[in-house]
Amino acid sequence: MNEKVVRLAVFCSGAGSNALAIFNHLAKQSKVQVVLMLVNKQECGAIGIAQQFNIPSKFLKNSEFLEENLVISILEEYKVEGIILAGFLRKIPGFLIDKFVDKILNIHPSLLPKFGGKGMYGHFVHQAVIQEKEKESGITIHLVNENYDEGSILFQAKCKVEQTDTVESLAKKIHKLEHEHFPKVIETYFLNLQE
Ligand code: GRF
């Protein structure tokens, strides 16, 4: 039997509610594990969540995220094999995309290709969806390539957008979908890669 553990890093910039869902889910098994969190916001909530799970976290300034030697040496120190972007609001540098081919997953709070691209994150996405009077929205989990939100789509889930929905109520529905699906997709994707 193959007992190898897939070692992942999670990159965050925000509250970390997706990180929490991922940690809770992966704690139920041993084959796919998060071994490191990297953040680019010193005060972000995600750090506290990593602490709760005894997962080491490191803060890097945006300029440091562009330093190939620094970032690669940290990831090598923790023997990281895959990267999860869970609310990480920076473009991923080319050297990471080249080193982790098909091993970087992102979650986006809309049904890509709709409402993606630079500047489309968080409430800006939900605002645009409501403004365009969309009947449905949802989440997209995709591989990361050199263009924002354009890598191969692995999974989508939908929810209805009601006429009465606000940015806040839609954000709530989307977060619920994210927390339900992202952890499972991560586990399945990396387990399958290993086979
Ligand atoms: C999520 O809505 C995700 O789709 C987007 O950033 C948000 C992160 O939220 N990429 P959280 O920090 O996981 O709570």
Residues whose N, C-alpha, C, O or C-beta is under 5 A from the ligand:
A	BS01	GRF	G14 A15 G16 S17 N18 A19 A86 G87 F88 I107 H108 P109
